[in-house]
Amino acid sequence: MSGRWYADLQKGGNRDEATAVRERAHMSSETHGATLAEASGLKQPYHLVDPSPWPLIGAAGGGMTVLGIIFAARYANYILLALGAAVVLGVMFFWWRDVLKESRTAGLHTPVVRLGLRYGMVLFITSEVMFFVGFFWAYFFYALMPEHVLDTANPTWPPNGVMTFDPFGLPFLNTMILLLSATTITWAHHALLEGDRKSMVQGLVLTVVLGMCFTTFQALEYSHAPFRFSGGGIYPSVFFLATGFHGFHVIVGTCFLIVCTVRAIRGDFTPERHFGFEAAAWYWHFVDVVWLFLFVFIYWYGQGVTAPEWP
């Protein structure tokens, strides 16, 4: 119906209104990207991806990984677990490789697509926030109401017999490392916006090095922990789950930043198009904020009888 109305405008001699309609349509297409994909004969600004084998292979790898965990726990057989993990890691590599290729193809990642990617990253980080909320919920459930801890005649937190870390020893050093890494990643971001590739690469390299230092010191801390995860009770369980999963996120963020560093050296980022860098920076700042909560509430607020320093 709209097509007949537009044709009638042209035939009826009302050229001004027809021209205005055509110009508005042209302006709308420019707003959503220079090159628009076509589907069903209608122009639209979205990227319709090509058929890909990675979702199916990734699902199979995830299934093998979960089944492998069962076999490892029940029969001490780690073959299926190793195979499933290898498949998942391979899918992650090749799938993200395809996404990077798409980002360099003109007209695919239009402004609307990039906006959708930003929404997706925000929702992903939100889900990660709720993931850690669960750990803090468990921690405060027992820290604020220690009477819920079983087999305790005198409810206290930390439970009797549990020795904790000195928060202003190695944990405080790791806090300073992550705060410094937040400044270096911000420096790299501003250098990118200014078109200074050399400073951007330097900032990224420093952030990666600081992330590796954090992981090294956390491993050192774990090796000298005055309590053990297995059979240690509620405090070691919450401590190792919360700080351990945070440490895993630091490792993931470090890998994310290594990829960004390689891409920055190759010149993939421009002041106008650098969502991959922004996503890594958002993720790293999220990791920093979570650690601040862990330091304040688990290391500092939850400090009990401090364990002696290791040799």
C-alpha positions in Angstrom: 0.0 0.0 0.0 2.8 2.4 0.9 4.5 1.6 -2.4 1.4 2.5 -4.4 1.0 5.7 -2.4 4.6 6.7 -3.2 4.1 5.9 -6.9 0.9 7.9 -6.9 2.8 10.9 -5.5 5.2 10.7 -8.5 2.5 10.2 -11.1 0.3 12.9 -9.6 2.9 15.5 -10.1 3.5 16.1 -6.4 7.3 16.0 -6.8 8.1 18.0 -3.7 6.5 15.6 -1.3 7.9 12.6 -3.2 11.4 14.0 -3.0 11.0 14.7 0.7 10.0 11.1 1.3 13.0 9.9 -0.7 15.4 12.2 1.2 14.0 11.1 4.6 14.5 7.4 3.6 18.1 8.2 2.5 18.9 10.0 5.7 17.6 7.1 7.8 19.8 4.7 5.9 22.9 6.9 6.5 22.1 7.1 10.2 22.2 3.3 10.6 25.4 2.7 8.5 26.8 3.2 5.1 26.3 -0.3 3.9 23.1 -2.1 4.9 22.4 -5.8 4.5 19.3 -6.8 2.7 16.9 -9.5 3.8 13.5 -10.2 2.3 14.0 -7.2 0.0 14.0 -4.7 3.0 17.0 -2.6 3.9 17.9 -2.9 7.6 21.0 -2.1 9.6 21.5 -5.5 11.3 24.2 -8.0 10.6 22.8 -11.3 9.5 25.6 -13.8 10.3 26.5 -16.6 8.0 25.7 -20.2 9.1 28.4 -21.3 11.6 29.3 -24.7 13.1 30.7 -23.3 16.3 27.4 -23.1 18.4 26.8 -26.9 17.8 30.4 -27.9 18.4 30.5 -25.7 21.4 27.4 -27.3 22.9 28.9 -30.7 22.3 32.2 -29.6 24.0 30.3 -28.2 26.9 28.4 -31.5 27.3 31.6 -33.5 27.2 33.1 -31.2 29.8 30.2 -31.7 32.3 30.2 -35.4 31.7 34.0 -35.4 32.1 33.7 -33.7 35.5 31.4 -36.6 36.6 33.8 -39.2 35.3 36.7 -37.4 37.0 34.9 -37.2 40.3 33.5 -40.7 40.3 36.1 -42.8 38.5 39.2 -40.6 38.5 39.2 -40.7 34.7 40.1 -37.3 33.2 40.2 -38.1 29.5 36.7 -36.9 28.7 37.2 -33.8 30.8 40.4 -32.9 29.0 38.8 -33.6 25.6 35.7 -31.5 26.4 37.9 -28.6 27.7 40.0 -28.7 24.5 36.9 -28.6 22.3 35.5 -25.6 24.3 38.8 -23.7 24.1 39.1 -24.4 20.4 35.6 -23.2 19.7 36.2 -20.0 21.7 39.4 -19.3 19.6 37.9 -19.9 16.2 34.5 -18.3 17.0 36.1 -15.1 18.2 38.5 -15.2 15.3 35.4 -15.1 13.0 33.9 -12.2 15.0 37.2 -10.2 14.6 37.1 -10.9 10.8 33.5 -9.6 10.7 34.5 -6.5 12.6 37.0 -5.7 9.9 34.5 -6.2 7.1 33.1 -2.9 5.9 29.3 -2.5 6.5 28.8 -5.5 8.9 29.3 -3.8 12.3 27.0 -0.8 11.7 26.3 1.6 14.5 23.2 -0.3 15.4 25.1 -3.6 15.6 27.8 -1.9 17.8 25.1 -0.6 20.1 23.8 -4.1 20.4 27.3 -5.4 21.3 27.5 -2.8 24.0 24.2 -3.8 25.4 25.3 -7.4 25.4 28.5 -6.7 27.2 26.6 -4.6 29.9 24.2 -7.5 30.4 27.1 -10.0 30.6 28.9 -7.9 33.3 25.5 -7.6 35.1 25.2 -11.3 35.2 28.8 -11.6 36.6 27.8 -9.1 39.3 25.0 -11.3 40.4 27.4 -14.3 40.3 29.5 -12.7 43.0 26.4 -11.4 44.9 25.8 -15.1 45.6 29.2 -15.5 47.2 28.8 -12.4 49.3 25.3 -13.4 50.3 26.7 -16.7 51.7 29.6 -14.9 53.4 27.4 -12.3 55.2 24.8 -15.0 56.1 27.4 -16.6 58.3 29.4 -13.5 59.2 26.5 -11.5 60.5 24.7 -14.5 62.0 27.5 -16.9 63.1 25.0 -19.0 65.1 24.2 -20.7 61.8 27.6 -22.3 61.7 27.2 -25.9 62.9 29.0 -27.4 65.8 30.0 -24.1 67.5 29.4 -23.7 71.2 30.4 -20.0 71.1 29.3 -18.5 67.7 31.9 -16.1 66.4 33.2 -15.0 63.0 35.6 -16.2 61.8 34.8 -19.5 63.5 36.9 -20.6 66.4 40.2 -22.2 65.3 40.3 -20.4 62.0 43.4 -18.2 61.5 43.1 -15.5 58.8 45.5 -13.5 56.6 46.8 -10.1 57.6 44.8 -7.8 55.3 47.6 -5.3 55.1 50.2 -7.8 53.9 50.0 -9.5 50.6 46.2 -8.8 50.1 46.9 -5.0 50.4 49.8 -5.3 47.8 47.4 -7.1 45.4 44.9 -4.3 46.0 47.5 -1.7 45.0 48.4 -3.7 41.9 44.8 -3.8 40.7 44.2 -0.2 41.4 47.4 0.7 39.4 46.2 -1.5 36.6 43.0 0.4 36.5 45.0 3.6 35.8 47.1 2.0 33.1 44.1 0.6 31.2 42.5 4.1 31.5 45.7 5.7 30.2 45.6 3.2 27.2 42.0 4.1 26.5 42.7 7.9 26.5 45.7 7.3 24.2 43.5 5.4 21.8 41.0 8.2 21.7 43.8 10.6 21.0 45.2 8.4 18.2 48.5 7.7 20.1 49.1 4.0 19.3 52.5 3.9 21.0 51.1 5.0 24.4 48.1 2.8 24.0 50.3 -0.3 23.5 52.4 0.7 26.5 49.4 1.1 28.7 48.0 -2.3 27.6 51.4 -4.1 28.2 51.7 -2.6 31.7 48.1 -3.7 32.5 48.8 -7.2 31.3 52.0 -7.4 33.4 50.2 -6.1 36.5 47.5 -8.7 36.0 50.1 -11.4 35.8 51.7 -10.1 39.0 48.3 -10.2 40.8 47.8 -13.9 39.7 51.3 -14.8 40.9 50.9 -13.2 44.3 47.5 -14.8 44.8 49.0 -18.2 44.0 51.7 -17.5 46.5 49.1 -16.5 49.1 47.1 -19.7 48.5 50.2 -21.8 48.9 50.7 -20.4 52.4 47.0 -20.2 53.5 46.6 -21.2 57.2 43.4 -23.2 56.2 42.4 -25.6 53.5 39.4 -25.8 51.2 38.7 -29.5 51.8 37.4 -30.2 55.3 38.1 -26.7 56.5 34.5 -25.6 57.2 32.4 -22.7 56.0 35.1 -20.0 56.2 37.6 -21.6 53.9 34.8 -22.6 51.5 33.5 -19.1 51.1 37.0 -17.6 51.0 38.4 -19.8 48.3 35.2 -19.8 46.2 34.9 -16.0 46.2 38.6 -15.1 45.9 39.3 -18.1 43.6 36.6 -17.2 41.1 37.8 -13.6 41.2 41.3 -14.8 40.4 39.9 -16.8 37.5 38.2 -13.6 36.2 41.6 -11.8 36.5 43.2 -14.6 34.3 40.3 -14.3 31.8 40.7 -10.5 31.8 44.4 -10.8 31.3 43.9 -13.0 28.2 41.3 -10.5 26.9 43.9 -7.7 27.3 46.6 -9.8 25.6 44.4 -10.1 22.6 43.7 -6.4 22.6 47.4 -5.7 22.8 48.1 -7.8 19.7 45.2 -6.1 17.9 46.5 -2.7 19.0 50.0 -3.5 17.6 48.3 -4.5 14.3 46.4 -1.3 14.1 42.9 -2.8 14.4 41.6 -0.1 16.7 40.8 3.5 15.7 39.4 6.4 17.8 36.0 5.8 16.1 35.9 1.9 16.1 37.3 0.1 19.1 34.5 -1.7 20.9 36.7 -4.7 21.5 39.0 -2.5 23.6 36.1 -0.9 25.4 34.7 -4.3 26.3 38.1 -5.4 27.8 38.4 -2.2 29.7 34.9 -2.5 31.2 35.6 -6.1 32.2 38.9 -5.1 33.8 37.2 -2.3 35.8 34.6 -4.8 37.0 37.3 -7.1 38.2 38.9 -4.2 40.1 35.7 -3.3 41.8 34.9 -6.8 42.9 38.4 -7.1 44.4 37.8 -3.9 46.4 34.7 -5.5 48.0 36.6 -8.8 48.6 39.4 -6.9 50.3 37.2 -4.7 52.5 34.7 -7.4 53.6 36.5 -10.7 53.5 40.1 -9.8 54.3 39.6 -6.7 56.5 36.2 -6.9 58.0 36.5 -10.7 58.4 39.9 -10.6 60.0 40.3 -12.8 63.0 43.3 -14.3 64.7 46.1 -13.4 62.2 48.3 -16.3 61.0 52.0 -15.7 61.4 53.9 -14.6 58.4 55.5 -17.3 56.3 59.3 -17.6 56.2 
